């Protein structure tokens, strides 16, 4: 929710016009794009990698039996 708020808050900066708009545009697009990509990465890619490495760990090192 906070990431979405930051991305939406950066949109006016990304679509700026007037004096000094070049710097504002590049900063706004970079910040909004980075937050969007980072959020999607953390929501989808990281859990998939966790599941993958958990399954690899279970195959490589099976559970030991307690005596």
C-alpha positions as CSV (number, residue, x, y, z in Angstrom):
1,X,0.0,0.0,0.0
2,X,2.8,2.5,0.8
3,X,4.7,1.5,-2.3
4,X,1.6,2.2,-4.4
5,X,1.2,5.6,-2.7
6,X,4.8,6.5,-3.5
7,X,4.5,5.5,-7.1
8,X,1.3,7.5,-7.5
9,X,2.9,10.4,-5.7
10,X,5.8,10.4,-8.1
11,X,3.6,10.6,-11.2
12,X,3.2,14.4,-11.2
13,X,7.0,14.7,-11.0
14,X,7.4,12.2,-13.8
15,X,5.0,14.2,-16.1
16,X,6.4,17.6,-15.1
17,X,6.7,20.4,-17.6
18,X,8.3,23.8,-17.5
19,X,11.6,25.1,-16.2
20,X,13.8,22.3,-14.9
21,X,11.4,19.6,-16.1
22,X,14.3,17.4,-17.5
23,X,15.7,16.7,-14.0
24,X,12.2,16.2,-12.5
25,X,11.1,13.9,-15.2
26,X,14.1,11.6,-14.9
27,X,14.0,11.5,-11.2
28,X,10.2,10.9,-11.1
29,X,10.4,8.1,-13.7
30,X,13.3,6.4,-12.1
31,X,11.9,6.5,-8.6
32,X,8.4,5.4,-9.6
33,X,9.7,2.6,-11.9
34,X,12.2,1.4,-9.3
35,X,9.5,1.2,-6.6
36,X,7.1,-0.6,-9.0
37,X,9.7,-3.1,-10.1
38,X,11.0,-3.7,-6.6
39,X,7.5,-4.2,-5.2
40,X,6.5,-6.7,-7.9
41,X,9.9,-8.5,-7.4
42,X,9.3,-8.8,-3.6
43,X,5.7,-10.0,-4.1
44,X,6.2,-12.6,-6.7
45,X,9.8,-13.5,-7.4
46,X,11.2,-13.8,-3.8
47,X,8.4,-16.3,-2.6
48,X,9.0,-18.4,-5.7
49,X,12.7,-18.5,-5.0
50,X,12.1,-19.4,-1.4
51,X,9.9,-22.4,-2.4
52,X,12.4,-23.5,-5.0
53,X,15.4,-23.5,-2.6
54,X,13.3,-25.1,0.2
55,X,12.5,-28.0,-2.2
56,X,16.2,-28.3,-3.2
57,X,17.2,-28.3,0.4
58,X,14.7,-31.1,1.3
59,X,16.1,-33.2,-1.6
60,X,19.8,-32.7,-0.8
61,X,19.6,-33.0,3.0
62,X,16.7,-35.3,4.0
63,X,15.5,-35.1,7.6
64,X,17.3,-37.1,10.1
65,X,15.5,-39.6,12.2
66,X,15.4,-38.9,15.9
67,X,16.4,-42.0,18.0
